[in-house]
Amino acid sequence: MNIIVPMAGIGSRLRPHTLTIPKPLTLIAGKPIVQRLVEDIVKVLNKKIEEIAFVIGPTFPPDTERKLLEIAKNLGANGVVTIQKEALGTAHAIQCAKESLNGPCVVAFADTLFKADFTLNAEADGAIWVKQVENPSAYGVIKLKDGIITDFVEKPIEFVSDLAIIGIYYFKKGDLLRDEIQYLLDNNITEKGEFQLTNALENMKQKGLKFVPGKVDEWMDCGNKEITVETNSRVLQFASKDGENLVSESVILNNSEIVQPCYIGENVKLTNVTIGPNVSIGTDCVVENSTICNSLIQTYTTIKNAKLDGAMIGNHAVYDGNFTSISIGDYSQLI
C-alpha cells in the first residue's frame, strides 16, 4: 500500500504563519499536521505501507524534504518527495507522484485531520472518505444508491446530499487513476483552468468502477487561524481520552499550573502562569506571568504578561502585552 500526499498549496488563509512554514508542517499538539494525517491513515488501514509520496511546492523551505522523509521512515515506509512546479489543480498535483500510483494506494490532501473506525471494502474499486455536514453547499458531496457512489457534485446550490468529501481517497488499483489523470492532461480537460480529480473519478465510474463511502466520525480542518486553533483543541481532547500524557518531563514549573488537556514540549519554562485547557506550547518556549487557554504556540517563543484565549503564535516570536485572540507569525515581536 502506498500513500500519496499532495501538499503544494501555499496556505494563504493561514497567513502570516504560512509565510515561513508550509501549512502541513505547522505543529498541532506537538506534531506536524501532515504527520498526524498519515499516522491516522495508517491506523485506519492497518496494512503495511510501502511508500509515502509527498508533493510539495517550489517555494517550500530547503529542509522540508528532510522532515518529510523522516516522517515516512518513522512509519516504516520509503519516502519520496516531488515538486508541483505550477498550481494546476488536484489531479495535476496527484500526477506529480505518478511513479507511486501503483497497486492499492491512498490519496490524502494534507489540510485536514480526521478520526475514523471503519474497514475498507475489499470488493470495491475504491473508497471516498466522507463526513455528514450541516452546510453541504460549501463542499463537494457524493450521492449514494445501495451503498455505491453514483454521483460527485461540487458545491451543490440545491440539496442533493449532506455527505461531504473530506479529501482522502482509496484506490484498489492506483495505476487506473494514473492513466485516467494522464488522459485529462493529454487532452487538456480542465474546469476553471485546472485539472480536477473529480473528473478522473467520474470517468472511472463511467467505465464501471465501483466506489463506496468511508465515513469518518470527526473531520478537523486546518484552514484559517480560528479553525486551526479549534483543531488543536480537539486533538488534545482526543489524546486525553486515550490516556496520553503530552507534557514533557523536562518542563520547568515555577509557581505554575497546567490544566489538562495540554501539550507542553521539551525544555519549556513556565513561571507564574496558568496554562490550559486546550493549549499546545512547542519546544524551548518561555512563558511568564500569563494565563493561556485554547491556544496554539509553536517553538522557541517567549510570552510575558499575557492573557491569551484563542491565540496562535508562530516560531521564534516574542509577545508581551494585553491582547487575547492574537495571530502572530514566525520571528515577529509585539512588546
Secondary structure as UniProt FT lines:
FT   STRAND          2..6
FT   HELIX           12..14
FT   TURN            15..16
FT   HELIX           17..19
FT   HELIX           23..25
FT   STRAND          27..28
FT   TURN            29..30
FT   STRAND          31..32
FT   HELIX           33..45
FT   STRAND          51..56
FT   TURN            58..59
FT   TURN            62..63
FT   HELIX           64..74
FT   TURN            75..76
FT   STRAND          78..83
FT   HELIX           90..95
FT   TURN            96..97
FT   HELIX           98..100
FT   STRAND          105..108
FT   TURN            110..111
FT   STRAND          112..115
FT   TURN            122..123
FT   STRAND          126..132
FT   HELIX           136..138
FT   STRAND          140..145
FT   TURN            146..147
FT   STRAND          148..154
FT   STRAND          163..171
FT   HELIX           174..186
FT   TURN            187..188
FT   TURN            192..193
FT   HELIX           197..206
FT   TURN            207..208
FT   STRAND          211..215
FT   STRAND          218..221
FT   HELIX           225..241
FT   TURN            242..243
FT   TURN            249..250
FT   STRAND          252..254
FT   STRAND          257..258
FT   STRAND          262..264
FT   TURN            266..267
FT   STRAND          269..275
FT   STRAND          279..281
FT   TURN            283..284
FT   STRAND          286..293
FT   STRAND          295..297
FT   STRAND          302..304
FT   STRAND          307..309
FT   STRAND          312..313
FT   TURN            315..316
FT   STRAND          318..320
FT   STRAND          327..328
FT   TURN            330..331
FT   STRAND          333..334
//
